[in-house]
Amino acid sequence: MKTILISAYACIPGQGSEEGTGWTYASTLSQQGYRVHCLTKKDGQAIIDPILADGQFPNLTVHYVHVPDWVNTFCNKGLTGMYFHYIYWQWTAAQLAKTLDQTEPIDLIHHVSYGSIQLGSFMYRLGKPFVFGPVGGGQRAPKSMKRYFGEFWNREWMRDVVGKVLEYVNPAYFRTVRKADQLIVTNLDTLQLARTLRPTAPVERIWDASLSAAFLPAEPIQHIPGATLKLLWVGRLLPRKALELTIQALGQVDPSVPVTLTIVGGKGEMVDQVPGYLDRYNVRDKVDWVGHVTFQQVKDYYEQSDVFFFTSLRDSCPHQLLEAMGYSLPVVTLNLHGQAELVDDSTGIRVPVDTEAQVVADLARAIEWMYHHPAERLAMGQAGYAFAKTQLWDTKIRLFTERIYPSVLTESPALLASS
């Protein structure tokens, strides 16, 4: 039985985003004939330990990498503080990995979170066959749309600056990109960045978003057109998610088009701004803001809606888009970053991003088109469901176990040098 080390800074069962991704890789791989050691933060220990005690994953061992208390305080000190904590944790995790390798030799290392190329991983220092990714990080929010960030644009700008600085000063970045036996990126923006350090070596592009088979309905949802077009927006109310852009577009829809918007989300820095958006664009009577709801309720909203709206200004590979397509919803989004790659002309409408006025007008026309073309939007939803069926976690894990891992294990320079 091969032993795989999973580096998952974020790893918590039952969570979304990075935390859920880390746990899915570690737990699922341990059921595929591998002995898995997962290195992660202590944040998920209270949830993970009872699961492991139940014996559900006998081939999985989770190691909680501890850092000094003074380092943990940096997590709450802004972007640079979080990055410092992550890099310090990665260095400590690499030291622990070396110790583990002495008692139970590691055959392959796979870094799965954080999924940021600039932050890298110190796991290359072990000299083992090494898979890095899927990772993003090449995306930049368009400056022409900075108004939607409000007071948080400086933070977004600082993110870009720090990311660029890390490309020059963080050895975990440039050495990981150069040394990884298999580098995997999740979008074309990040591929372009990776090519600056890896112009000829293999780089694979694999979306990091996936669905569980249990989430996907057994059959496509038949969204029967009604008198009113029902739009749905789901997400955290973060500056980069640009909910205001969606609401502003709704305010420019032809008044003769009956349309409503349901907003699912009640957490994030922009929560206090939402009532002002509704008044500013005179759409309060067209919007139902339901706030934070259970995961089951989110699925209910997917099932009850007609069109999914997604106007994020920076996203690597949005999970919500796959979820919406899994529920047979056509998508209206921006022709930008990961959403431009997940959605195509058969599954939705992608609006180009040039000026604010152009984007808002094009989004409003997209809503009108969806209303006036019910047959076409239903066909888009069916195509989205078919696409979502190809993006299951089981399929992705098999891609690693049946192709990527065997290739790395037989062709890794580190392995060949030791044989």
RAMO-V743982 format. One line per field, one symbol per residue. burial: + if it has 24 or more other ideal C-beta (glycine too) atoms within 12 Angstrom, else -. A space follows every 10 residues. Layout:
BEGIN
burial->???
END
This chain:
BEGIN
burial->-+++++++++ +++--+++++ ++++++++++ -+-+++++++ ++++---+-- ++----+-++ +++++-+--- +---+---+- -+++++++++ ++++-++--+ +---++++++ ++++++++++ ++++++++++ ++++++++++ ++--++++++ -++-++--++ -++--++--+ ++++++++++ ++++++++++ +-++--++-- --++++++++ ++--+++--+ +-+-----++ ++++++++++ ++++++++++ +++-----++ +++++----+ --++--++-- +-+--++++- -------++- ++++++++++ ++++++++++ ++++++++++ ++++++++++ +++---++++ +-+--+--++ -+++-+++++ +-----++-+ +++++-+++- ++++-++-++ +--++--++- -+-++----
END
